[in-house]
Amino acid sequence: MKRKRVLIIGIVFAALAAAGYVWSRERGPSRSHLPPLLRAAANGNLRTVKRMLDANPAAIDFSDSNGNKAIHWAMLDSRKEVFYELIRRGYPIDDPRLLLCCRGTESGLEMLAYLLERGVNPNQLVGEGHTPLNLAVNNGPDEKIDLLLAHGASIDFRDARGRNAFDILDSRLAFINAPNSIWRIEANPSEEGIARARSRVEARKEKLLEALAKQKAAERKNEADFP
């Protein structure tokens, strides 16, 4: 029985390796399936990225089967040095996909701030019709929400399905409260865990309510100044 179990595990790992998903303790699935430049960007290998782009500047626009380019992989894996190098080489900061790729890590937030401080509009649809703020209130962290709000992200701006940030939080709360949700069934959270999840959602609602009041006040002031 033990030998059979070992054999099955070996077959599974062999299949994953063949598909390019070799596991690393530090970084999860490897990026070995990516084209060379994209893999170098994902791994943060700045020297290789520079060498490849010196040899072929047009490679900056090469993409994988999902449409991700080197800069997207750099952002997805929080490789800010590669991100800045690709920007320096002329990659346009107004690519909406960049907002979709910003992680909640310290480097990810730094890259998001870089984009927003240079006028990238947070009120645009990204990915499959999401808004950056809706994604942030659903996935966090709170620092990302604060950053978007500070740079003009509108709470009233709606995604392709007509949902604003409050709608996203209401859906998340309903998901947390549903006894037959996938999260309840698979994660089997304790009552304390459920209470913490509810508390996070309620705290984000309070944050949005405060921000909405400020946004409405600013709109009224603008109307008064420019009747």
Secondary structure, 3 states (H helix, E strand, C coil): CHHHHHHHHHHHHHHHHHCCCCEECCCEECCCCCCHHHHHHHHCCHHHHHHHHHHCHHHHHCECCCCCEHHHHHHHCCCHHHHHHHHHCCCCCCCCHHHHHCCCCHHHHHHHHHHHHCCCCCCCCECCCECHHHHHHHHCCHHHHHHHHHCCCCCCCCCCCCCCHHHHHHHHHHHHHCCCCHHHHHHCCCHHHHHHHHHHHHHHHHHHHHHHHHHHHHHHHHHHHCC
